[in-house]
């Protein structure tokens, strides 16, 4: 019975994992798609590189830390903190809010 319990517990985690990486890919794809339709979005290769490092780095950081965290509250707080950090860095890079 322990095996089946562990197996069912893993499925929601796997679904969340797929959702996280899909969101990251979507966030990186959105500017590229927007650039096809409008001149208002003008990202360079450097922009994509920086955002890729930032988003993939945050995703990998979450994956590694979540392996150690047992409680879902702790994983949720970790995720919220990483999202906040990414948003702050993104805002700083986009418009320089801390200058």
Secondary structure as GFF3:
##gff-version 3
##sequence-region A 1 99
A	DSSP	alpha_helix	2	37	.	.	.	ID=ss1
A	DSSP	alpha_helix	45	68	.	.	.	ID=ss2
A	DSSP	alpha_helix	72	95	.	.	.	ID=ss3
###
